[in-house]
Amino acid sequence: MHNKNSTINFPSSFTWGVATSAYQIEGASAIDGRGPSIWDTFTHTPDKIIDGSTGDVACDHYHHWVEDVEIIAALNVNAYRFSISWSRVQPLGYGPWNEKGFEFYAKLLDKLAEKNIAAHVTLYHWDLPQGLQDRGGWLNRETATRFADYAAEVARRFGDRITTIATHNEPWCSANLGYGNGQFAPGIADTALSIQVSHHLLLSHGLAIQAMRAVLRNLNSSTKLGIVLNQWTAMPATDSPQDRAEAEWEYARSVQWYMDPIFKLKYPQKALDRMDLNKFLVHENDMNDIGQAIDFLGVNYYTRAYVSTENPPKKPEGKLGFSDMGWEIYPDGLTDLLLRLQREYPRLPPIYITENGMAAADKIEGGKISDETRIEYVRLHLHALHQAIAQGVDVQGYFYWSLLDNFEWNSGYAKRFGLVYVDYDTQERILKDSALWYRDFIAAQMQAARSKIQ
């Protein structure tokens, strides 16, 4: 596939980072005025989380943030992507702001700046304040307006200290897993409702971009605004017309459903043709609101969709294996995806790979965690990314998911994605071999960039 020892050099301006999200790491769920989110409610509902756990404590990052920033700095990365817990800074999702919540993020931003680590902030990583859920959540169009208010407040307070702000992380998950099959909070299973929710999420993105633009102009800030979408190539299992058509439908309803409104101001017809639209309401100016120009696109890539219409469906061979989530390791899909995006969206802004990584069944042996499969996963995906850049795709950064082992949503603590191992009983952090590899890889990239200049 790739020469194992071949060195690849990324542009000297390339961003190297790690990523986390608030509910997955912070803990401190009822401390310093934080209000409950839909994930607090969901995890405290029996039989929703595979191991019966919650994010009440998680990695207790709220109390270990100084140590965690030291770890980030030790990895040689120059960027950290994290999310703000909306209910920590505005307990109900409307009404008063919580100063103690904002203070926490202000201190975190100070520390990152001190270490020359750029802050990349996500406003919404699935943790809607329960106060808004009680008023209808994302099914209520009003939530989109509340989200724009929240976005503007974050921009007003932190707009001159943040490199990028993403409105949403993976709205596909919020809609399809939160409302389509009920696997994620708020746990509602109704496909027709999930389609309406996806529209309100996109609308809230557009309204938030407009609200933040106005604030940032006043601040004379160069902060870049965008959104983070989870994406995959959809590949037919065979060359049959049925498999090919099904793969195109899968791509249309998942990737194009979020890309087309933003970049083409319309939903993809191929998806609309097969959807239950009886609860789908779009107001007159909505598509103009959604289609705001954005400064970057965040792409989260883990695996491909392998599409089979046979019964039982054909499974991928998984020549490179499967992660602990059961996801096929398929790096070439990243190159294919990025090239397709470039072909189909002439208005495409610069891209960051905002998440890429794998869960592995990590074990401590002799105080070390040898995770060769994760190293190989990252190495192969960086090669695939490099190939896309070589073919003209403007990718400006890569963030490994995740910095720390953490609360992996409905899988609880059973799945470990981190470069850093977390012992949940003691909160001890141990750098895995992959963390050391990533640190050294980045150092080599910096060294190569320096020697070019000389």
C-alpha positions in Angstrom: 0.0 0.0 0.0 2.5 2.6 1.1 6.2 2.2 1.7 6.3 1.8 5.4 9.4 4.0 5.9 8.7 6.7 3.3 8.7 10.1 4.9 5.9 12.5 3.9 6.3 16.2 4.4 3.2 18.3 5.1 3.3 22.1 4.5 5.2 24.0 7.1 2.1 26.0 8.0 0.1 22.8 8.7 -1.9 22.6 11.9 -1.2 19.5 14.1 -3.7 19.0 16.9 -5.7 16.8 19.3 -9.4 17.0 20.0 -11.9 16.4 22.8 -15.5 17.4 23.7 -17.0 18.8 26.9 -19.4 16.1 28.0 -16.9 13.4 27.3 -14.1 14.7 29.5 -15.1 17.5 31.8 -17.1 15.8 34.5 -18.1 18.3 37.3 -21.6 18.0 35.9 -23.3 19.9 38.8 -20.5 22.1 39.9 -20.2 25.9 39.7 -23.6 26.5 38.3 -23.6 24.2 35.4 -27.1 23.1 34.3 -28.0 19.6 33.1 -27.8 18.8 29.4 -29.7 16.2 27.5 -26.7 13.8 27.9 -27.0 14.1 31.7 -30.6 13.2 31.5 -30.0 10.4 29.0 -27.1 8.7 30.9 -29.2 8.8 34.1 -32.0 6.9 32.3 -31.6 3.1 32.9 -30.5 0.9 29.9 -29.3 3.7 27.7 -25.5 3.3 28.1 -24.0 -0.1 27.5 -21.9 -0.2 30.7 -24.4 1.8 32.8 -22.0 4.7 33.2 -22.5 8.5 33.0 -20.3 11.5 32.2 -20.7 12.9 35.8 -17.0 12.6 36.4 -15.5 11.3 33.1 -11.9 12.4 33.0 -12.5 15.1 35.6 -10.9 17.6 33.1 -12.7 20.4 35.0 -10.2 19.8 37.8 -7.3 18.4 35.8 -7.2 20.9 32.9 -3.8 22.3 33.9 -2.2 18.9 33.7 -4.1 18.1 30.5 -2.7 21.3 28.8 0.8 20.3 29.9 0.3 16.9 28.2 -1.0 18.6 25.0 2.1 20.8 25.0 4.3 17.8 25.5 2.9 16.3 22.3 4.4 19.1 20.1 0.9 19.9 18.7 0.2 23.5 17.9 -3.6 23.3 18.2 -6.3 22.0 20.6 -9.9 21.4 19.5 -12.4 21.4 22.4 -16.1 22.1 22.9 -17.8 24.5 25.3 -20.6 23.0 27.4 -23.5 25.2 26.6 -25.3 24.5 29.9 -22.0 25.3 31.8 -22.1 28.9 30.5 -25.9 29.2 30.2 -27.6 26.7 32.5 -31.0 26.7 30.8 -29.9 27.5 27.2 -31.8 30.8 27.6 -31.8 33.4 30.3 -28.7 34.3 32.5 -25.1 33.5 31.7 -23.1 31.7 34.2 -19.9 33.6 34.9 -18.2 30.7 36.7 -18.6 28.6 33.5 -17.1 31.3 31.3 -14.2 31.7 33.8 -13.3 28.0 33.4 -12.9 28.4 29.6 -11.1 31.8 30.0 -8.5 30.1 32.2 -8.1 27.3 29.7 -7.6 29.8 26.9 -5.0 31.7 28.9 -3.1 28.5 29.5 -3.2 27.4 25.9 -2.0 30.9 24.8 0.9 30.6 27.3 1.9 27.4 25.6 1.4 28.8 22.0 -1.3 26.3 21.3 -4.1 27.6 19.1 -7.6 27.2 20.4 -10.2 25.6 18.0 -13.6 25.8 19.7 -16.8 23.8 18.9 -20.0 25.4 20.2 -22.2 22.3 20.1 -20.9 18.8 20.6 -24.4 17.2 21.2 -25.0 18.5 24.8 -28.1 20.6 24.5 -29.2 22.3 27.8 -32.1 20.3 29.2 -33.9 23.6 29.8 -34.2 23.9 26.0 -35.1 20.2 25.6 -38.0 20.9 28.0 -39.2 23.5 25.4 -39.0 21.1 22.5 -35.3 20.9 21.8 -34.2 20.8 18.2 -37.7 20.1 17.1 -38.6 23.6 18.2 -37.4 26.2 15.6 -36.9 28.7 18.5 -33.8 26.6 19.6 -32.0 27.8 16.5 -32.4 31.4 17.6 -31.3 30.6 21.1 -28.2 28.9 19.6 -27.3 32.0 17.6 -27.6 34.1 20.9 -25.2 31.7 22.6 -22.8 31.7 19.6 -22.7 35.5 19.6 -22.0 35.6 23.4 -19.0 33.2 23.0 -17.7 35.3 20.1 -18.1 38.5 22.1 -16.2 37.1 25.1 -13.5 35.0 23.3 -13.5 36.1 19.7 -10.1 37.7 19.8 -8.5 34.6 21.5 -9.7 31.7 19.3 -8.4 30.6 16.0 -11.5 28.9 14.7 -15.1 28.5 15.9 -17.2 25.6 14.6 -20.9 25.9 15.1 -21.8 22.2 15.3 -20.0 18.9 15.6 -21.5 16.2 13.4 -25.2 17.3 13.1 -25.8 14.0 11.3 -25.3 12.3 14.7 -27.5 14.7 16.6 -30.3 14.1 14.0 -30.0 10.5 13.1 -28.8 9.0 16.4 -30.6 11.4 18.7 -33.9 11.4 16.8 -33.7 8.7 14.0 -32.9 5.6 16.1 -32.8 7.0 19.6 -29.3 5.6 20.3 -28.1 9.0 21.5 -29.7 11.7 23.6 -32.5 12.7 23.7 -33.3 9.2 22.7 -36.3 9.7 20.3 -36.8 7.2 17.5 -38.8 8.8 14.6 -37.2 9.1 11.2 -39.5 11.9 10.0 -38.7 13.9 13.1 -35.0 13.4 12.6 -35.3 15.1 9.1 -36.9 18.2 10.7 -34.2 18.2 13.4 -31.5 18.1 10.8 -33.0 21.2 9.2 -33.2 23.1 12.5 -29.5 22.2 13.2 -28.5 23.6 9.8 -30.6 26.7 10.3 -29.0 27.3 13.7 -25.6 26.9 12.1 -26.5 29.6 9.5 -28.0 32.0 12.1 -25.0 31.5 14.4 -22.5 32.3 11.6 -24.4 35.5 10.9 -24.5 36.5 14.6 -20.8 35.7 15.1 -19.8 37.6 12.0 -21.4 40.8 13.2 -19.7 40.4 16.6 -16.3 39.6 15.2 -16.4 42.5 12.7 -16.8 44.8 15.8 -13.8 43.1 17.5 -11.8 43.4 14.3 -11.1 39.7 14.9 -9.6 37.3 12.3 -11.3 34.2 13.9 -12.4 31.8 11.2 -15.9 30.3 11.3 -17.2 27.0 10.1 -18.9 23.7 10.8 -17.7 20.1 11.5 -19.3 17.3 9.5 -18.8 13.6 9.9 -18.4 12.1 6.4 -17.5 8.9 4.6 -17.4 7.5 1.1 -20.2 5.1 0.3 -19.0 2.2 -1.7 -21.2 -0.5 -3.3 -20.3 -4.0 -2.2 -20.8 -5.2 -5.8 -21.2 -3.7 -9.2 -24.9 -4.5 -9.3 -27.2 -1.6 -10.2 -29.0 -2.1 -6.9 -25.8 -1.8 -4.8 -24.6 1.2 -6.8 -28.0 3.0 -6.4 -28.1 2.3 -2.7 -24.5 3.6 -2.2 -25.5 6.9 -4.0 -28.5 7.2 -1.8 -26.4 6.6 1.4 -24.0 9.3 0.3 -26.8 11.7 -0.6 -28.7 11.3 2.7 -25.6 11.6 4.9 -22.9 13.7 3.2 -24.7 15.7 0.6 -27.7 16.3 3.0 -25.4 18.6 5.0 -23.1 19.9 2.3 -25.6 20.8 -0.3 -27.6 23.3 1.8 -24.4 25.0 2.9 -22.7 25.2 -0.5 -25.6 24.9 -3.0 -28.5 26.3 -0.9 -30.7 23.3 -1.5 -31.2 19.7 -0.3 -30.1 16.9 -2.6 -33.0 15.7 -4.8 -31.7 12.1 -4.6 -32.2 12.2 -0.9 -35.5 14.0 -0.9 -36.9 11.4 -3.3 -36.8 8.7 -0.8 -37.4 10.5 2.5 -40.5 10.7 4.7 -41.1 14.5 4.4 -44.5 14.6 6.2 -43.0 16.6 9.1 -40.5 18.6 7.0 -41.1 22.3 7.1 -38.7 24.8 5.5 -39.4 28.5 5.7 -39.0 30.8 2.8 -35.6 32.3 3.7 -34.1 29.3 5.4 -31.8 28.1 2.6 -30.3 31.6 2.3 -29.7 31.6 6.1 -28.1 28.2 6.0 -25.9 28.9 3.0 -23.7 31.6 4.7 -20.1 31.7 3.4 -17.9 29.8 5.9 -14.1 30.1 6.3 -13.3 26.4 6.8 -14.9 23.0 6.8 -14.1 20.5 9.5 -14.2 16.9 8.2 -14.4 13.9 10.7 -13.4 10.7 9.0 -13.2 7.2 10.6 -14.3 4.6 8.0 -16.2 4.1 4.8 -19.8 3.0 4.3 -19.9 -0.4 2.6 -23.3 -0.7 1.0 -24.9 -4.0 0.1 -28.5 -4.7 -0.8 -28.2 -8.5 -0.4 -29.8 -10.3 2.5 -27.9 -10.8 4.7 -25.7 -7.9 3.5 -22.2 -8.5 2.3 -19.5 -7.4 4.8 -16.3 -5.7 3.9 -13.2 -7.9 3.9 -11.4 -5.4 6.2 -7.9 -6.2 4.8 -6.4 -3.7 7.3 -8.6 -4.9 10.2 -11.3 -3.3 12.3 -11.2 -1.0 15.2 -12.6 -1.8 18.7 -15.8 -0.1 17.6 -16.1 -2.7 14.8 -15.4 -0.1 12.2 -13.3 -1.1 9.1 -9.9 0.5 8.8 -10.0 2.0 5.3 -7.6 4.9 4.9 -8.1 5.2 1.1 -11.6 6.3 1.7 -10.2 9.6 3.1 -8.4 10.4 -0.1 -11.5 9.4 -2.2 -13.8 11.5 0.0 -11.7 14.6 -0.1 -11.3 14.4 -3.9 -15.0 14.0 -4.4 -15.7 17.0 -2.2 -13.3 19.0 -4.3 -15.0 17.9 -7.5 -18.6 18.5 -6.3 -18.2 21.8 -4.4 -16.5 24.6 -6.3 -17.0 27.0 -3.3 -15.2 24.6 -0.9 -13.2 26.5 1.8 -10.0 25.2 3.3 -10.5 21.9 5.2 -9.3 20.7 8.6 -9.5 17.0 9.4 -11.1 17.7 12.8 -11.3 14.1 13.9 -9.6 10.8 12.9 -8.6 8.0 15.2 -9.5 4.6 16.5 -10.7 2.7 19.5 -8.4 -0.1 20.6 -8.6 -2.5 23.6 -5.6 -0.9 25.3 -4.0 -2.7 28.2 -1.2 -1.4 30.6 1.7 -3.8 30.6 4.8 -2.8 32.7 3.5 0.7 33.0 3.3 1.1 29.2 0.5 0.9 26.6 1.7 -0.6 23.4 -0.9 0.3 20.7 0.8 -0.5 17.4 -2.5 -0.8 15.6 -3.4 2.8 16.5 0.0 4.0 15.3 -0.5 2.2 12.0 -4.0 3.6 11.7 -2.8 7.2 12.1 0.2 6.6 9.8 -1.9 5.2 7.0 -4.5 8.0 7.3 -1.8 10.7 7.2 -0.5 9.1 4.0 -4.0 9.1 2.6 -4.4 12.7 3.6 -1.1 13.6 2.0 -2.2 12.1 -1.3 -5.3 14.3 -1.3 -3.2 17.4 -0.6 -0.8 16.3 -3.4 -3.8 16.3 -5.7 -4.8 19.8 -4.9 -7.2 19.6 -1.9 -6.6 22.5 0.5 -6.3 20.7 3.8 -4.8 22.9 6.5 -4.7 20.7 9.6 -5.2 17.3 11.3 -6.6 16.7 14.8 -6.3 13.2 16.3 -9.4 12.0 18.2 -9.0 11.9 21.0 -6.4 13.4 23.4 -7.7 11.3 26.3 -9.6 8.1 26.7 -13.1 9.3 27.6 -16.8 8.8 27.9 -17.6 7.3 24.5 -21.3 8.2 24.4 -23.6 5.1 24.5 -20.6 2.8 24.7 -19.7 4.4 28.1 -16.0 3.8 29.2 -15.6 0.5 27.3 -14.1 2.1 24.2 -10.7 3.9 24.3 -9.8 6.3 21.6 -7.1 8.3 23.4 -3.5 8.9 22.8 -3.4 9.2 26.6 -4.7 6.3 28.8 -6.9 7.4 31.6 -7.3 5.2 34.7 -10.8 6.2 35.7 -10.3 5.1 39.4 -7.3 7.3 40.0 -7.6 9.8 37.1 -3.9 9.0 36.3 -2.9 9.9 32.7 -0.4 7.7 30.9 0.9 8.5 27.5 0.4 5.5 25.1 3.1 4.5 22.6 0.8 6.3 20.0 1.2 9.6 21.8 5.0 9.2 21.7 4.9 8.3 18.0 2.6 11.3 17.2 4.9 13.6 19.2 8.0 12.4 17.3 6.2 12.5 13.9 5.3 16.2 14.5 8.8 17.0 15.6 10.1 15.5 12.4 7.7 17.6 10.4 8.8 20.7 12.1 12.5 19.8 11.6 11.9 19.2 7.9 10.2 22.5 7.6 13.1 24.3 9.3 15.7 22.7 7.2 13.8 23.8 4.0 14.0 27.4 5.2 17.8 27.3 5.9 
